[in-house]
Amino acid sequence: MNTAELFFEPKDRLRMTLPEDRSYLTVVPKWASPISHPSRYLCLLDGKGTEIMLLPDLDSVSPLARQALETEIQRRYLTSMIHKITHAKVEFGATYWHVITERGERELVTQSLQENAQWLSDVHLVLLDVDGNRFEIANINELDPKSKQYLEAIL
């Protein structure tokens, strides 16, 4: 078990202290393969994006560290479910979307849809915007006809 101590100080900044008296003032957890291995291989980065360590999973840390990581991961990997696409257009390689989610209306921008549009099945789509936010369409067949038109025209 990894004995890294992870905690929030101040309340919105994840920090880490290692047993060999090494501390990191900012820790950013990122899944190495969030689509293919959604709960394995968690990379901990420092504030500059340099890898500190790779954890095989959340079971490899103490319960308190796990709780801190789960809180930060939930914040970082928040996913909105798209219910409707009200507008979408492509300009200069970027796709501009106006959608309705369970959290209300949102505007998002995606770059390179080959990399940032992931099909999890024939009908399940995940979009990753330029800010790292995730937007899901659980079943494209359940979209209204106009939403399907936008999606078909862009993808």
C-alpha positions in Angstrom: 0.0 0.0 0.0 1.3 3.5 -0.9 1.7 5.6 2.2 1.3 9.0 0.4 -0.7 11.4 2.5 -3.2 13.4 0.3 -5.3 16.2 1.7 -6.9 19.5 0.8 -5.2 22.7 1.9 -6.6 25.2 1.2 -10.0 23.5 0.9 -9.9 23.4 -3.0 -6.3 22.4 -3.5 -5.2 18.8 -3.4 -1.7 18.4 -1.8 0.5 15.4 -1.1 3.2 14.5 1.4 5.4 11.4 0.8 7.0 9.4 3.6 10.5 10.5 2.5 9.7 14.1 3.5 8.8 15.2 0.0 5.7 17.5 -0.4 3.8 18.7 -3.4 1.7 21.9 -3.1 -0.5 21.0 -6.0 -1.5 17.5 -7.1 -3.6 16.8 -10.2 -5.0 13.2 -10.6 -5.6 12.1 -14.2 -6.7 8.7 -15.4 -4.1 7.3 -17.8 -6.8 5.6 -19.9 -10.2 7.0 -18.8 -12.2 5.4 -21.6 -10.6 1.9 -21.9 -9.6 1.5 -18.2 -11.9 3.9 -16.3 -10.8 3.0 -12.8 -7.2 1.9 -13.3 -3.9 3.6 -13.7 -4.2 6.9 -11.9 -1.4 9.3 -12.7 -0.6 12.0 -10.1 0.9 15.1 -11.6 2.4 18.1 -9.9 1.3 21.7 -10.6 3.5 21.9 -13.7 2.1 18.6 -15.2 5.1 16.5 -14.3 4.3 12.9 -13.2 4.9 12.3 -9.5 3.7 8.7 -9.5 1.3 6.2 -11.2 -1.1 4.3 -9.0 -2.5 1.0 -10.3 -5.9 1.9 -8.7 -7.5 3.7 -5.8 -7.1 0.6 -3.6 -3.4 1.2 -3.5 -3.7 4.2 -1.1 -5.0 4.7 2.4 -8.8 5.3 3.0 -8.2 9.0 3.7 -6.1 9.5 0.6 -8.6 7.6 -1.4 -11.4 9.9 -0.2 -9.4 13.0 -1.2 -8.6 11.5 -4.6 -12.2 10.5 -5.2 -13.3 14.1 -4.4 -10.8 15.6 -6.8 -11.5 13.0 -9.5 -15.3 13.6 -9.3 -14.6 17.4 -9.7 -12.2 16.8 -12.6 -14.2 14.2 -14.5 -17.6 15.7 -14.1 -19.8 14.5 -17.0 -22.8 16.2 -18.4 -25.5 14.2 -20.3 -26.6 15.9 -23.5 -30.3 15.7 -24.1 -30.5 17.9 -27.1 -28.2 19.7 -29.6 -29.7 23.1 -30.5 -26.9 24.2 -32.8 -23.5 22.9 -34.0 -21.0 24.2 -36.6 -17.5 23.6 -37.6 -15.0 26.4 -38.2 -11.3 26.1 -38.8 -11.1 22.6 -37.3 -13.1 23.5 -34.2 -16.6 22.4 -33.6 -18.9 24.8 -31.7 -21.8 23.2 -29.9 -24.9 24.6 -28.2 -26.5 21.8 -26.2 -29.1 21.2 -23.5 -27.9 19.0 -20.6 -29.3 17.9 -17.3 -27.5 21.0 -15.9 -29.1 23.4 -18.4 -27.9 25.0 -21.6 -24.2 24.8 -22.4 -21.9 26.0 -25.1 -18.8 24.0 -25.8 -16.0 23.8 -28.2 -14.3 20.6 -29.4 -11.1 20.3 -31.4 -10.1 17.4 -33.5 -13.2 15.2 -33.3 -11.1 12.1 -34.3 -9.4 12.4 -30.8 -12.1 14.1 -28.8 -15.2 12.2 -29.8 -15.2 8.7 -28.4 -17.7 6.1 -29.3 -18.3 3.7 -26.4 -20.7 1.7 -28.4 -22.7 2.1 -31.7 -25.0 4.6 -30.0 -23.1 5.9 -26.9 -20.9 9.0 -27.6 -18.5 11.0 -25.3 -17.3 14.5 -26.3 -14.3 16.1 -24.6 -14.3 19.9 -24.9 -11.2 22.2 -25.0 -11.4 22.7 -21.2 -11.4 19.0 -20.5 -15.1 18.7 -19.7 -16.9 15.6 -20.7 -20.3 15.5 -22.4 -22.1 12.3 -23.0 -24.9 11.2 -25.3 -26.1 7.9 -23.8 -28.1 6.9 -26.9 -28.0 8.9 -30.1 -31.2 7.1 -31.2 -33.1 8.8 -28.4 -32.2 12.3 -29.7 -34.8 14.5 -31.4 -34.6 14.6 -35.3 -32.9 18.0 -35.4 -30.2 16.9 -32.9 -29.5 13.8 -35.0 -29.1 16.0 -38.1 -26.5 18.2 -36.4 -24.7 15.1 -35.1 -24.7 13.3 -38.5 -23.5 16.5 -40.3 -20.5 16.9 -38.0 -19.5 13.3 -37.4 
